[in-house]
Amino acid sequence: MPLDSRPLRALGPALLLALVTATLTPAARAEPAPEKPVTVAILDFISGDARVASERGRTIATLVAARLAKRPGIRIVSVDELRAALSHGHDRALLGEGGPELLPEVTAAFGADFVLHGRVDRFGKRYVLSAALLSASTAQTIARPRVDAQTEDDLPFATDRLGEKLAEALGLPPSEDDPEIVAGHALVGGPSVILNLKFGSTLASLQGFDVDTFSLRFDLEGEVVLRKWLHGYIEIGLLMGRAKSDETNAEGSFSLIPAGSGLKYVFRPDSALQPFIGLGIGMGYFTALLDSNGGVAFRVDGTTGVAWMPWERVGVVAELRAGIDTELTYGFSANFGVAVAF
């Protein structure tokens, strides 16, 4: 008895449609698994000074944890979580005195990748915060950052800086909405301002006068911290000097009131010693010199120097500046001054 092929022929268009649909429909792509966050267990900071209350060690640990928690890709295990999960025999270790001792249990209970412990010491009015970041897999210390706080009021800012150094050691990406730490304080509610009061000397070549024109100058400069590595500045000053004419050998005094603005790029902005380079434009008013008329001059100058901020908000600055303008063939300045951060 021959087979009836009519049912198969009836299914032909349906099969063809299913094959075409399967061919044209792209295969579903598996979504990439989210990256596992770095887990850090943070112990209380201990104190080597009886004048620092034990509660302060816990507060500092909490502030450091809060700073780290602002970064994406991290999970914090607090001391309270550790106390609830681990045995009571580790009470002293939980206070920060035995970070390596806790590694096996912390790893088993929380899957921690790192354990952080530290200490706070007081020297007169100055505080020193130091931390040690231990790898749970190797029990090796991978970072030992340390920061100073000149007074008790600076402790919150010092914990922020310590948290930033730990975040860099962990390789955490930055948080876009997180305020930056500059010159010992946080940029909260607006940019910081640094005032520089400088004095120095200028070796310049005035048009029509001797090349060895020498002058003294004073400048007041205000810096606005746009980013911790980028500062905008405006300045105004007073330059006074004497020059000798090339034609008549006559000598005379002159003065210049310069004003300008520009940008500075700051290297190592989180350290006390901060080298920088800058570029600026400006103008100045020249007084009359001998038989020449005074007037307004326009200038462009470049700057390189270093700021040293050992007292967090107060420091010194030294710079070398080279520039040209419509009245000077060229000019070189060496300036020194005091910097105050607000």
Residue pairs with C-beta under 8 A, 6 or more apart in sequence:
35 73
37 73
37 74
37 75
38 73
38 74
38 75
38 113
38 114
38 170
38 172
39 74
39 75
39 77
39 110
39 111
39 112
39 113
39 114
40 68
40 74
40 75
40 76
40 77
40 112
40 113
40 114
40 115
40 116
40 133
40 170
41 77
41 82
41 102
41 106
41 110
41 112
41 114
41 115
41 116
42 61
42 64
42 65
42 68
42 76
42 77
42 78
42 79
42 115
42 116
42 117
43 61
43 79
43 82
43 93
43 94
43 95
43 96
43 99
43 102
43 115
43 116
43 117
43 118
44 54
44 57
44 58
44 61
44 79
44 94
44 95
44 96
45 56
45 57
45 58
45 60
45 61
45 64
45 96
45 117
45 118
45 119
45 120
45 129
45 131
46 57
46 95
46 96
46 97
46 117
46 118
46 119
46 120
47 53
47 54
47 56
47 57
47 119
47 120
47 121
47 122
48 119
48 121
49 120
49 121
49 122
51 122
52 120
52 121
52 122
52 127
54 95
56 120
57 95
57 96
57 119
57 120
58 79
60 118
60 120
60 129
60 155
60 159
61 79
61 96
61 118
62 78
63 156
63 159
63 160
63 163
64 116
64 118
64 131
64 159
64 162
64 163
64 166
65 76
65 78
66 163
67 159
67 160
67 162
67 163
67 164
67 167
68 74
68 76
68 163
68 166
68 167
68 170
68 172
69 76
70 175
70 178
71 167
71 172
71 173
71 174
71 175
71 178
72 172
72 173
72 175
73 172
73 173
74 167
74 170
74 172
77 106
77 110
77 112
79 94
81 110
82 90
82 94
82 102
82 106
83 91
83 94
85 109
85 110
86 94
86 102
86 105
86 106
86 109
87 105
90 98
90 101
90 102
90 105
92 98
93 99
93 101
93 102
94 102
96 117
96 118
96 119
97 117
99 115
99 116
99 117
99 132
99 134
100 115
100 134
100 139
102 115
103 115
103 134
103 136
103 139
106 112
106 115
106 136
107 136
107 137
112 136
113 135
113 136
113 137
114 133
114 134
114 135
114 136
114 142
114 170
115 133
115 134
115 136
116 131
116 132
116 133
116 134
116 166
117 131
117 132
117 134
118 129
118 130
118 131
118 132
118 162
119 129
119 130
120 127
120 128
120 129
121 127
121 128
121 130
122 128
125 150
125 151
125 152
126 148
126 149
126 150
126 151
127 148
127 149
127 152
127 154
127 155
127 158
128 146
128 147
128 148
128 149
129 146
129 147
129 148
129 149
129 155
129 158
129 159
129 162
130 144
130 145
130 146
131 143
131 144
131 145
131 146
131 162
131 166
132 141
132 143
132 144
133 141
133 142
133 143
133 144
133 166
133 169
133 170
134 140
134 141
134 142
135 141
135 142
142 169
143 165
143 166
143 169
145 162
145 165
145 166
145 169
146 162
147 158
147 161
147 162
147 165
148 158
148 312
149 155
149 157
149 158
149 312
150 184
150 311
150 312
150 313
154 184
154 185
154 312
157 181
157 184
157 185
157 186
157 312
160 181
160 186
161 181
161 184
161 270
164 181
164 270
165 270
179 186
179 187
179 188
180 186
180 187
180 225
180 227
180 228
181 187
181 228
181 270
182 192
182 225
182 228
182 269
182 341
183 192
183 194
183 225
183 269
183 309
183 312
183 313
183 341
184 309
184 312
184 313
184 341
185 192
185 312
185 313
185 341
187 225
187 228
191 224
191 225
191 226
192 224
192 225
192 341
192 342
193 222
193 223
193 224
193 225
193 341
193 342
194 222
194 223
194 225
194 231
194 339
194 340
194 341
194 342
195 220
195 221
195 222
195 223
195 339
195 340
195 342
196 219
196 220
196 221
196 222
196 223
196 317
196 337
196 338
196 339
197 219
197 220
197 221
197 337
197 338
198 218
198 219
198 220
198 221
198 237
198 317
198 319
198 335
198 336
198 337
199 216
199 217
199 218
199 219
199 335
199 336
199 337
200 216
200 217
200 219
200 333
200 334
200 335
200 336
200 337
201 214
201 215
201 216
201 217
201 333
201 334
202 214
202 215
202 216
202 217
202 239
202 241
202 331
202 332
202 333
203 212
203 213
203 214
203 331
203 332
203 333
204 213
204 215
204 241
204 328
204 329
204 330
204 331
204 332
205 211
205 213
205 328
205 329
205 330
205 331
206 213
206 243
206 254
206 289
206 327
206 328
206 329
207 327
207 328
207 329
208 245
208 246
208 247
208 292
209 243
209 244
209 245
209 246
209 289
210 243
210 244
210 245
210 246
213 241
213 242
213 243
214 241
214 242
215 239
215 240
215 241
215 242
215 256
216 239
216 240
216 241
217 237
217 238
217 239
217 240
217 258
217 333
217 335
218 237
218 238
218 239
219 235
219 236
219 237
219 258
219 335
219 337
220 235
220 236
220 237
221 233
221 234
221 235
222 233
222 234
222 235
223 231
223 232
223 233
223 264
224 231
224 232
224 233
225 231
226 232
228 266
228 269
228 270
229 265
229 266
229 267
229 269
230 263
230 264
230 265
230 266
231 263
231 264
231 266
231 276
232 261
232 262
232 263
232 264
233 261
233 262
233 263
233 264
233 278
233 280
234 259
234 260
234 261
235 258
235 259
235 260
235 261
235 282
236 257
236 258
236 259
237 257
237 258
237 259
238 255
238 256
238 257
239 255
239 256
239 257
239 258
239 284
240 253
240 254
240 255
240 256
241 253
241 254
241 255
242 251
242 252
242 253
242 254
243 251
243 252
243 253
243 254
243 289
244 250
244 251
245 251
245 252
245 290
248 290
250 290
252 289
252 290
253 289
254 286
254 287
254 288
254 289
255 286
255 287
256 284
256 285
256 286
256 287
256 297
257 284
257 285
258 282
258 283
258 284
258 299
259 282
259 283
259 284
260 280
260 281
260 282
260 283
260 299
260 301
261 280
261 281
261 282
262 278
262 279
262 280
262 281
262 282
262 303
263 278
263 279
263 280
264 276
264 277
264 278
264 303
265 276
265 277
265 278
266 274
266 275
266 276
266 307
267 274
267 275
267 276
268 274
268 275
272 308
272 309
272 310
272 315
273 306
273 307
273 308
274 306
274 307
274 308
274 309
275 304
275 305
275 306
276 303
276 304
276 305
276 306
276 307
277 302
277 303
277 304
278 302
278 303
278 304
279 300
279 301
279 302
279 303
280 300
280 301
280 302
280 303
281 298
281 299
281 300
281 301
282 298
282 299
282 301
283 296
283 297
283 298
283 299
284 296
284 297
284 299
284 325
285 294
285 295
285 296
285 297
286 294
286 295
286 296
286 297
286 327
287 294
288 294
295 327
297 325
297 326
297 327
297 328
298 325
298 326
299 323
299 324
299 325
299 326
299 328
300 323
300 324
300 325
301 321
301 322
301 323
301 324
301 331
302 321
302 322
302 323
303 319
303 320
303 321
304 319
304 320
305 317
305 318
305 319
305 320
305 335
306 317
306 318
306 319
307 315
307 316
307 317
307 339
308 315
308 316
308 317
309 315
309 339
309 341
312 341
313 340
313 341
313 342
314 338
314 339
314 340
314 341
315 338
315 339
315 341
316 336
316 337
316 338
316 339
317 335
317 336
317 337
317 338
317 339
318 334
318 335
318 336
318 337
319 333
319 334
319 335
320 332
320 333
320 334
320 335
321 331
321 332
321 333
321 334
321 335
322 330
322 331
322 332
322 333
323 330
323 331
323 333
324 330
324 331
325 331
